[in-house]
Structures are given as C-alpha cells and as structure tokens.
Amino acid sequence: MASSKKSGGNSRFEKGFNGRRSSKHKEGPVVMDTKAVFAALYSVCEENATFFSGGAKGSQGDAAKRLVDTMNLIKEHARSLEPVITGFAAVYHHFDFDPHIPANGYRSLVKVLRCCLLHIIHKGRYITANRRSIFFRVAHNAGEMEAYCNALCQLRALLYLAQRMLHDNSHGNLFFQDENGLSESFVREYSSMHKGCFYGRCLGFQFTPAIRPCLQTIAIGLVAFGENYRRHQSGIGVAASSFFTSGKYAIDPELRGAEFERITQNLDVHFWKTFWNITETEVLSSLASMTSTQVKVNRALSVPPVPFDLPLAANHRASVTVAPPSAHIGTAPVQMRLISYDLREGQDSETLLSLSRSEGGAISLSLGLKTKRLPSSPCLLIHFHGGGFVAQTSKSHEPYLKSWSQDLGVPILSVDYSLAPEAPFPRALEECFYAYCWALRNHHLLGWTGEKVCLAGDSAGGNLCITTSMRAAAFGVRMPDGIVAAYPATLLTAYASPSRLLTLMDPLLPLSVLSRCLSAYAGNEPQTEKQVEKVSTLSSVRRDTALMLQGFRQGASNWIHSLLDPNRASASPSADADAEAPGATDTVRKSISEATISSRHADPPVPSETPEFPTRKLSMKSQTCQDLGSHNSTSHNAPLLPERTPEDVNFFLSKEGNSSMFSDLSSMAIPPPAGEEGSESEHPREFPLGFEPLRSEQLAEMKVQSSPVFKDPFCSPLLAPDSMLRGLPPVHIVACALDPMLDDSVMFAKRLRTIDQPVTLCIVDDLPHGFLSLSQLSRETREAANVCVERIRAVFTQKETPPEPRKHRKLERTDRDVSASSGEAGSLFVSPIEGGELAVGRGAKIADGEGLVAVGAQNNNDAGGIGA
C-alpha cells in the first residue's frame, strides 16, 4: 500500500491503520479517531454558540440567533450519529473485496459523513478565529453553517437507510435483490428528500478540493443551460443566454441548488443528452484538440454493414459468420475512430481511406509531410466510451485517448456505437461486438499485427467491454487478452445498495438522471422529445437580448445587494426564492415547468418489421441472446442458449457467515419498519420517531422501472450465470470510492473471484464518477487516469499486476500538512484555512486508514499501491 511506505512523523498513525487493513479485528484506532472528531465538533459548536448568545440586536442579532440555532442543531445530529459511525466502523470490513481493498458503499457513506463533519469543524474554527474582526459577516457564516447542517441532516437519513440494508444484505452482499421493499422505499424517499443543499454551498464537498471548481462550473452551466433550454431554436441562442444568465447562479448558491434540484427531477433524457453533448460542439472540441496530445492519425471511420466470417478460437479451420447490427434501426454503417500517435503500416492505405468519413474539420492524417511510417504494433486497444448509453462519442474522449496512444505506443480504435433512446439495447452491444470482430479481421488496416488486443471503457463503456467479451465467448471467436473497465455499470436494475444512496448528493449521477438513462437503454423512454412552438427569427433575437440583459442585471443586482445588505446574502434557500425578482423567478420556474416528463408507458416507434417493445419476450433471453445461440462452426444453426428466468441467476455470494459476523451485523442492523397503529399513511415510517429528513418542495414522480431487459445478463453482467462469466479474459476494474456505482464494481469483482476468474480491483479515492473525462483538469485526475494506463500495459505485457509507481503527490502533501508533534486531537483532522475557504481535513485520510488508491489482485498477496 502507498500508505505503508510513508515515513516521517506519521508512523504512529500508519501502524494502527495498516493493522486495521490487514485484520478486521483491529478497529480500535478508528473508534478513537471518531471520538476525537466528534469531541472537536462539540467543542467548536459549544464555544461559538456561547459567544453568539450574547444578545446582539438588529440584523446582526437575527443572524447570530440563526448561527446559535444551527450550532445546537448540529450537536443534536452529531449525538445521534456518533454511535452509528462507531458501529459501522466495526462491521463494514465484512463487505470489502479483501482486507487489502477497504472499499464498499458502507465505507463510502461513513467517509462522506466524516468529510461533512470536518468541513463543519473547519468552518467553526474559522468563525472562532475571525468573529471579532470588523470584516466578519455573521449572516454569511450563518448561511454556510446552515448549508452544512442541512447536509448533515440528510446524511443522517441515508445512514438510517444503510442500517436497513445491513438487516437485509448480510453475508457480504451489497445489493438488495428485489425491486420492491427496500429498493422501492429508497426511490420513494429520494423523490421527496431535499437535495438542493448538496448542489449549493456544499457542492462536491466530499471530493478532492482540486476538482471542486470544475464541478461548480459544470453545475452553474447546467442550471443556466436548463433555464434557456426549450426557449431557443439555435445552439448559439442557448449558449449565449446561458452565459449571461449564469451570473446569478454563481453568486447565489442557494438559488443554484434549488434550480439544480428542479432540473434533475423534471427534465427528460433528451435534455441530458443535449447537455452532455456540449463537448461535441466544434468550439469545445477544437479547444480540447489544441490542448491535448498531437497525434499523427485521428481518423473517423464508417464501416459498411456487411457480414463476414471469422475463424473459431477452438478450431481455426471452422468459422462463424458475424452479421451486421440490425436491432431497432435496421442495418447501418458502424462508426469508429482510429487514433495513433505514430503513423503505422496500413493506416494510410487506400482501403482505410475509403472508409474515412468527413467531420468538417482539417484532415488529421499527416500524409503530405511524408511522415515516417512505423511497423505495425503488436498491440491494439479497442475503446468503448461512456455517457450513460445516451450521450457522447469518441470525440468527447479524444484528449485522454490521444495521451494513452502516446504513453502505450499502440493504436486505439474507439467505437461510436448508436445511442439510446433512439437505439436501445441491444443495438450498442451489437455494434461493439461487430466492431471488435471487424478489427480482428482487418488488423492490417489498423497498424496492428493482430497479436494482442485489450478492451477498455468507462462507465457504460465498461459494461460494453464485459458484455462484448461475453458475446465473443458465446460466438466462439477469439477472446480479448484482457479487459480494463473504469467505474463500470454491471447491474442496471433498480436494486438498492449503500453506494447508490450517494445518488442523493452526487452532482454527476443523481438517481433521477441515472434512472432515465437506464430506462432509455432498456427502451422505456420515448425516442423524440416534446416539440417546442416555433417562433420567428426576429422575435427570437429580441427575446434572447432581453433575457441576456435581464440575467446580467439580476446577477449584478444580487452581487451589489449581497455586499450592502448582509441579511439578503444570508437568507435561507426558501427565502431566497421568495425574494427573487418576480420576473426572474417566474422565468426560471417556467423553464422547468415546461419540461414535462413524457409518459413512461409510451412505446418508442420502431421499424415495421421489428415488433414493438411490449411484445418483445426478454425473460433473460433477448434477441441478442438468440443471436448468440444461433451459431456453430458448420451449420450455424446451433440450439438457442438455455432460457433462464431471473430467479435462476443469483449473485448472492454466500448464505453462510461466522458467528462474529452475525453478532457484528445484528448490533447495527435495523429491521424493516412496521406500520403504525391508527396511521392512515400508505407507506410505513422509514425513520425513527423524533427525526425526519428535510423534504423537497419540488417532488419528483419516480417509480421503479421494472423491465426484463435490465435482467438480461448481456445488459447486467452481474446477473450472468457462472457459466457465462467463466469464459471472460482477465478483468481489471478501476473504481471510485465515492462513486454511486462503486458496489457494482466490488460485487462484480467478488463474483469473478468466487469462480476463480482472474480479476483485479483498484479503488481511487476522492474523485467523482467520470474522472477520465476530467483527466486534464487536475493532477489527481491525471494520475488516476495513469492507473488505467498501467492496467492496460499489464494486459499487453502479460504481467499479473502492474508495477508500483511513486506515491501520489496529494498524499505526500497530506503528510506535510499533518503535524505529528501536536497533542491536540483536532489537529489530526483540521488543516489550515486558506483565504477563508473551506478545505477537506487532510488528516482525515490517515484517520480513515484509506490511501488514495488501494489495489488488490486475485491470488496475489501484494497490496502495493498504484500512484493514483
């Protein structure tokens, strides 16, 4: 582990925490650290509450009263949470992949809560140090503390739900394998719980400070884009108005949080498709291209949909016919992109150039300069991009793919598969498999000798890497030499898990957005959005100009008033909404109310020769499964794969557990709530008496989408039977500790290990889902992306585990920030405040006993850390 190699004044702490990693019984240091954190919290809250209870009058007195009430409420939440955190610290090791990989959803929830407590301690100590200054603004700091108090309240509710999961998900399983009961309760609670506090002042508080400005920029751009969405017919109008109206959201975090919550709960998948595809625009893609690695070959390809034969892996004399994709939209060319840092043999051939498609930009193959042509590479990387199955192409992922091509010295073929909802499952899988087989057959065109091939993908692309390999095994063709899946989605059902509780606060993967993307992939979302009334060009220009000026005036007015009137700057989220200028508020709310959700029962239009979705019988055997079973080496008419019902596939790993595990879990688990006598409520109460989470004013209509497509093993590989998983090549998974999809990775790695399949699991800390797309924005994301590069290199060099590089630089800075000579408990967790900004207590990393990256390999006792 990276932490085991650190030296200096922190050895006392490292010994304790490394001991906890290697033995599940050594939980003493964690309990002591938890007590120290809560002691520091009680102390700072009590001190500030006493100071501001002095009886100031006027506006300062009102703000001081708010601050005192908030401090007392924080203490109340903390007293209830302290035994819960201590209890989780004693049991969450039961759900780890192995003792060297301390990661699962329960750990993540506890980590996020500790991070929130540390932010409160930082802010409380800042208030203590500056409260006598003439520049100290009581109202502003009261607003900061109220925001984190609201976040603490919601996290308390999530931990209650996590205790429910402990009751139902024992024996090391992380998913509640039922779409009713607990899973339905979580969806119901999510739709009514207040989430705006996580998107305002507290946005991204759980992630590394280096990435928070990027997340704030994305959030501001999202709400500004959502305000102008549907009111403009041109992308220029939306972009221009969004730019000028973004000022008020940058200045007013409460308004931003409320608007972010409304957008995520009300706009359909077409909005998210449009927003995420902003990176595909010519301006942004050109900017990214200029700042990224320059390559000799960057060619968009369009492969015609023609069938071809491939030899079988077990018998090269026999072959199987690979048919072109045909699901939903009929046969069409398959789009790909070839990226190579060096020009290699075959990449400038007439055959390949005839497949090239124009993108309206400059030709990216340097032929006129007579570039030196290198021999074909022995290795090829085939890449499937992420984007929730509904958005983006290889163009959005070009920056890190170019860097990978340079670092690895291999060509990369990225597949631009068709996207939902226009082309739902299994179209993307069909195209990815067809592209993989086409590359095997036409390796001479790609600058590849045909020796070694690795599949790599992130998020939805990680899912497609696994399922493409499963399909290759079913067809009997050559398997890839390895799979590198970054934060993959391996279970697309609505099953609840502790890490999926993080969708309540994740700025990139809210549950409502995630469910819409998955529903679109399953074919449950309409293919077209509601049409917007057409307007004349002149009236559109007049309206755009008026909205730009109005947003500019509003943002400037808010900023000036926030300086002159402390009460206005510190108003609560509901008060801010009421105090907005009527015109601006009506405009914001109207833009959201217009975005009504289409009926989830609407059937997507399909070609006449294809039956409509409701008539597709997909009881664990979709058309894809039928295709897989319809091939053999000679007649190509082998019997279908045996049909499996969902009940036949069980990803629970074990039903047995030792007595100590039972006793540990029973001490923390909360049984399902019983209906209260005399209660007229339709649903039982989920939380204990005396506590209720904050509720949202903008309720979302969310229902658990139940579809047999989700349970198809080629859609959710975690549900695949062992016989299908045994054919997979070595799988290397890179996951994020704070990702709502973390449990997908942990449980899939456990499944593979249980059946003795080679698998490694690497956990990257403090970074959000989708960090590969942010790899150019910070040192942490770049080094996390390098973890993926090392995994790919390990596949090509056939090493069991990649070599251990140097420590993570952020971890080295952490070592310097923590003072081992200080005797105060609080100094272990609180770092100096810079510029009055809140920063995550870096000492908490040591207190958690979790380095930035933990790596484990099946049948490998080396727990060496990757420098991520």
JOUR-V337041 format. One record per run of one state. SS is the DSSP state (H for helix, E for strand, L for the rest). FROM is the first residue (numbers start at 1). LEN is the number of residues. If there is no record, write none. Layout:
ss:SS from:FROM len:LEN
ss:SS from:FROM len:LEN
This chain:
ss:L from:1 len:2
ss:H from:3 len:3
ss:L from:6 len:5
ss:H from:11 len:12
ss:L from:23 len:5
ss:H from:28 len:24
ss:L from:52 len:6
ss:H from:58 len:38
ss:L from:96 len:2
ss:E from:98 len:1
ss:L from:99 len:2
ss:E from:101 len:1
ss:L from:102 len:3
ss:H from:105 len:26
ss:L from:131 len:7
ss:H from:138 len:31
ss:L from:169 len:6
ss:E from:175 len:2
ss:L from:177 len:5
ss:H from:182 len:11
ss:E from:193 len:1
ss:L from:194 len:2
ss:H from:196 len:3
ss:L from:199 len:10
ss:H from:209 len:20
ss:L from:229 len:6
ss:H from:235 len:17
ss:L from:252 len:1
ss:H from:253 len:14
ss:L from:267 len:2
ss:H from:269 len:12
ss:L from:281 len:1
ss:H from:282 len:10
ss:L from:292 len:5
ss:E from:297 len:7
ss:L from:304 len:4
ss:E from:308 len:4
ss:L from:312 len:7
ss:E from:319 len:4
ss:L from:323 len:11
ss:E from:334 len:7
ss:L from:341 len:3
ss:E from:344 len:1
ss:L from:345 len:5
ss:H from:350 len:6
ss:E from:356 len:1
ss:L from:357 len:17
ss:E from:374 len:1
ss:L from:375 len:2
ss:E from:377 len:8
ss:L from:385 len:9
ss:H from:394 len:15
ss:L from:409 len:2
ss:E from:411 len:6
ss:L from:417 len:10
ss:H from:427 len:15
ss:L from:442 len:1
ss:H from:443 len:3
ss:L from:446 len:2
ss:E from:448 len:11
ss:L from:459 len:1
ss:H from:460 len:16
ss:L from:476 len:6
ss:E from:482 len:5
ss:L from:487 len:9
ss:E from:496 len:2
ss:L from:498 len:1
ss:H from:499 len:6
ss:L from:505 len:6
ss:H from:511 len:12
ss:L from:523 len:14
ss:H from:537 len:28
ss:L from:565 len:1
ss:H from:566 len:4
ss:L from:570 len:3
ss:H from:573 len:7
ss:L from:580 len:2
ss:H from:582 len:12
ss:L from:594 len:19
ss:H from:613 len:3
ss:L from:616 len:7
ss:H from:623 len:6
ss:L from:629 len:17
ss:H from:646 len:3
ss:L from:649 len:10
ss:H from:659 len:10
ss:L from:669 len:26
ss:E from:695 len:1
ss:L from:696 len:12
ss:H from:708 len:4
ss:L from:712 len:5
ss:H from:717 len:3
ss:L from:720 len:2
ss:H from:722 len:4
ss:L from:726 len:5
ss:E from:731 len:6
ss:L from:737 len:5
ss:H from:742 len:13
ss:L from:755 len:4
ss:E from:759 len:6
ss:L from:765 len:6
ss:H from:771 len:4
ss:L from:775 len:4
ss:H from:779 len:19
ss:L from:798 len:11
ss:H from:809 len:9
ss:L from:818 len:7
ss:H from:825 len:4
ss:L from:829 len:14
ss:H from:843 len:6
ss:L from:849 len:4
ss:E from:853 len:5
ss:L from:858 len:2
ss:E from:860 len:1
ss:L from:861 len:8
